[in-house]
Amino acid sequence: MTETNPCCAPAPPGNPLPMAETCCPPPSSTALAMAEPCCGPDRAAEPCCGSASEAVGPRWADRERPGYRIWPFVEDWIETPVGDVPVVSPRLGRADVLGRWAMRWGIGRDRYRIAPGLYAVGRPTADSPVVVTANYKMTFDLVRKDLGGVDAWILVLETLGINVWCAAGKGTFGTDELAARVQKVGLDRVVSHRTLVVPQLGATGVAAHEVRRRCGFRVVYGPVRSRDLAAFLGAGMKASPNMRRVTFSLWERLVLTPVELRVILMRPSLVLAAVLLMLGGIGPGGYSLAGALVRGGAAVGALAAGVLAGAVAAPALLPWLPGRMFAVKGLWTGLGAAIVLGARFGARLDGWGLMALVLAVTAASSYCAMNFTGSTPFTSPSGVEREMRRALPWQIGAAGLALVAWMVSAWSL
């Protein structure tokens, strides 16, 4: 045993491993999760690592290594010419399911990632396929689950915790990162072939000819959905027409709405609701707390109706709503919500109040529906920007007129 690193922490009670083996990962491992430097003012930049002779494989089962996080889905290690590679389970545990639910509501979204590098599923050999994916954990979980029963390597790129499709558009799932990651993990020494299976939705960021020139690996674009991976690999990497078809079903649209509501719309909606409550108290007799609760509460209700019409109803009815622009589609759902509210509460409103209701609900719905373009496969970034330039002035103008009409209605009652 070589001299241990003084930065390492003592072994836990009852742990028979020497100190260096207790705190240091196999130095040649290519995909350890969340490596962090040791603590201490004098050793802040020095990692907890010993020599290569201290590398261990299955003896890492205790998962107690200061400065490192080994995810529960790592169930074994496999020896390769470049060192030990973690073998991941194709089964999703309770923590994985809860984490996926949290992501749907945007809870801890920026931290839900794994370390980039090389992983294994099953017992892959030098002839086994290499599947490329992003380091967003929800994406990684789907890939390892759908590769159950297949012996394969999973090459995870550093996409800053962003899914494949979005990362390809942003450039993090791209040619540079893919070629660099192949070289960094020493993939040419792990596999005997020179083929990478890249998801079809990542094609916008990956130039196949450049990848081959830089690292010698050929890119084959896999299916749109990870659930087709096993069939795709079993068919000799040939995709059926159905595997190439991008769908956006009712369920696929609705599953995105929690993120829209929780992450994107909740904070500005709460701020706007607080402003409306305060303004609701202004009237001919000065400021009234009762007016703030009644009139302000009614305005908050109209805002909520507009948000739900644009963020839930518009995505649900997307294929059937008239118009190509999402802002126009949201206008229709907002108008429908305004008609329902007008029929229910119209007797309590004068002309100004009714005008404020219709303008406010349709403007909010149009804006929320337009915001949904970033979650769909229907539009391009340039198309989204063009639509926003055209629709935002109308939405802002309608919201401003609604506010004026609402304030005037306080003096006409």
Phi, psi and omega in degrees: 000131178282173181298135182282156179285124181295346179282348184284148178277157177298157178293146176298153178304133178086354180274118185281352184286147174299164186302313184296325180286334182286328186249353186245136176283165173302119186302335183266359180298141186257354186215040176289141186272135168058050175293133180230152178289160178292158178275169180114138185295332184266349184234026189299331184259005185259125181284156177282086181219141173258209182270171181296336181290348181266005182298138179229157181247260182299341180293359176277011186298335181289340175059026179249095179223111180305134177088359182227150172239119175257117185295148180299338181283353174279113186251351181192180175227146180236133181282136177225169177299343179254008179120185182284134179244134181291137174263124185257150180281140174279357181264134178271128180272182181298319180297324178294318181293316179295322178296321178295319177297318179298322180294326178297335178255009175073021181274116181067027186302320185288348183251003187270078182213162175241170180288138175290156180145200184255131177233166178229147172233136188074217177233075184291155177240187180295340181265357185285151182290158177245117180256129182261138178209183182263166181266014167291123190296327179297320177295314180299319179298318179296319181294312182293326178293316183284349175265011177302130183090357179246138174268113185207161171261143177242116178263114184260124179268155176278102179247014179062033178075026180249144182293167188302309186298310180293321180294326177295321177292327180276344178098355180281328170267087189212185184300313184299310182294321181295311180296319180292321181292322177302316180288323183295321181274355182066042186298329180295342177264351180267319182244152180271341180266180181224056183229134176241132176265108182256135180299144182301323181289352175265002186295331181295338181257352187243121174264107188301319183293327178288322177299316180295322181292324186276324185231358175083008181255139177273139180261128172243125182277123183276193183286167178293317185255139181294335181295345178266001185299313183299316179293322179298314179291322179293336180267019180074034180062040175244127183264138173281163178305325180293328179290338181267351187275126177272123179251161176211068186289173179304314180295319179296330177283316183290331182292344179272342186294326177302320178295319178301315184287315187282316189269313191269320190258340188296310185296308178297329179292320179294320178297314180296323178297319179296320178296317180296322178297319179292316180292335182296339181278352182279129181204184183299332181266017184098208182265133182232126177294323178297320177296322178298320181287319184281299182290318178295320178296322178295321178294320177296321177297320177295320177299315180298320178297319179295319179296314180294323179296321182275326185265344181240304183294317181297313175299322181295321184261013189311311184292340187256351181281138180294151176097153177269325181286137178295327178298324178289319177300318177293330177298320180293316179293324177294321178296321177297318178295322179295322178296318179297315180294321179296320179293329182276320186241006185301329181296337181270355186249145170271187182298319179295317180296320179294321177297317179299319180300310183296314182295317183293313183293317181291322179295314180296317180295318180298317180295314182295321178293320177297323179296334182290347181302330180290351181253006187244158174271011186273337190234163176253163178303320179293323177295322178296315180297320180295318179294320180296320179297327181277322189270326186302316179301321179292319180294317179294319179297317179295320179294321178295316177296322178298319180295316179298313181298322180295318180291321178297325181297336180294331181269349183261354181284000000 
